[in-house]
Amino acid sequence: MFDRIVGQLDRCQEIHKILIMFKKFFILVVGFIFFASLTQTCRAQSEEELKSQIDQYIQKLDELGKSKDTLSNQIKLLDSQHQLTLLRITQTENSIKKLETEISQLVVEIDKLEIDITKLSESYIHQTVQNYKLQKRIPVFAYLFYSNLNTFLEQHRYISSVQKSSQDSLISMETIRSNYDNQKTAKAKKQAEMENLQKTLSSQKSSLISQKAAKNSLLKTTQNDEKKYQQLLAAAQSQLAAFKNFSSSAGGSTCLGSSPGAGSDGNFYSQRDPRWCRQFIGNSRDTIGEVGCFINSVSMVYKKLGFDITPSAYAANSSNFWGNTAYMVAPSPPSGYTYKQVSYNSGVIDDELKAGRYVIAQVKMATVAGMHFIVIINGSNGNYTIHDPWFGADQKFSDRYSPALVMSLRLITK
């Protein structure tokens, strides 16, 4: 009697221990669920806050763009652009991390499905072989040779069950295969999305660098002097107005219906190319189609030298332009080259062409107002072939221009 009571007490203690362990486990599980939920909430709040901050900076940039054009406001605008780019980089990085997690989960699921497909395939093959052997052993009229009908029926039922099991395995395999294909498709889509996000991130980081360079260039050029800033701004606006006069007089900044050819040398770029004709330049609201003749000319020279920088890529880098305008600062030549501005001289042009380098010419037209840039690609002694960013590739220089209308030459030379 005493031993039985002791045994019952021991069992009660064991049950009590199990209950305590279950209680701890329950608290742990609930805590984990709560923590996971809290993490998701914080992440959602963080993403929402990030979007809100981005919207605020976009609004601020819009307000600064409408404010008076002063050096102080220009610096504020550049600083705001810098902060906006930083926020967008964070947003893109968050999206990349989320995608990485989703892709990892899909990889685990795909690996599991591959194992399931392999197992089911092996099972199906085994069942098919068994079914074949049984059918050979028990032909259709085998019941005629059985002395006991029950024995035959049992064999028949067994064969039927094997066949059904084989059919079930085939159906399961098809279902899993379909799920496997769907998961593979989802993974491929997310990987493509990841590649696009990586390109976006790279572009955003490049913009960040160019924005820093643009601010440094502005402060260096103006020496943080408002009066000097206004003088440079007036000069920039004057040149851009001359570009606009030219494009307007030459027929308006109408984009071409399709991309033109690359010219006889493969180096031609048109400012009216639909790929970038309507693209804004730097931080300005001026387009390549309107005022991008110098941009296209520099891009053509770079391409001739082996540095393929499209007008679109050049215009996207705000550090190539002065302040918040489309006014192009002196090009930063590739390593080993220098940039020079000289007066018209056919001897200089001929020497550059013989050395395998193009020459940029700043020109006017007798019949068209404003100012323009073209690229001299071959010829000698005034008889030149040009790439004209407005009128097209492989044009004859003398058809529209003359030495008297050349305002200056721009060289990217050794």
Sequence and secondary structure as in RCSB ss.txt:
>XXXX:A:sequence
MFDRIVGQLDRCQEIHKILIMFKKFFILVVGFIFFASLTQTCRAQSEEELKSQIDQYIQKLDELGKSKDTLSNQI
KLLDSQHQLTLLRITQTENSIKKLETEISQLVVEIDKLEIDITKLSESYIHQTVQNYKLQKRIPVFAYLFYSNLN
TFLEQHRYISSVQKSSQDSLISMETIRSNYDNQKTAKAKKQAEMENLQKTLSSQKSSLISQKAAKNSLLKTTQND
EKKYQQLLAAAQSQLAAFKNFSSSAGGSTCLGSSPGAGSDGNFYSQRDPRWCRQFIGNSRDTIGEVGCFINSVSM
VYKKLGFDITPSAYAANSSNFWGNTAYMVAPSPPSGYTYKQVSYNSGVIDDELKAGRYVIAQVKMATVAGMHFIV
IINGSNGNYTIHDPWFGADQKFSDRYSPALVMSLRLITK
>XXXX:A:secstr
 HHHHHHHHHHHHHHHHHHHHHHHHHHHHHHHHHHHHHHHHHHHHHHHHHHHHHHHHHHHHHHHHHS   HHHHH
HHHHHHHHHHHHHHHHHHHHHHHHHHHHHHHHHHHHHHHHHHHHHHHHHHHHHHHHHHHHHHS TTGGGG S HH
HHHHHHHHHHHHHHHHHHHHHHHHHHHHHHHHHHHHHHHHHHHHHHHHHHHHHHHHHHHHHHHHHHHHHHHHTT 
HHHHHHHHHHHHHHHHHHHHHHHHTT S   SS     TTS    TT TTTTT B TTSS BHHHH HHHHHHHH
HHHHTT    HHHHHH GGGBSTTS  B      TT EEEEE   HHHHHHHHHTT  EEEEE  SSS S EEEE
EEEEETTEEEEEETTTEEEEEHHHH  GGGEEEEEEEE 
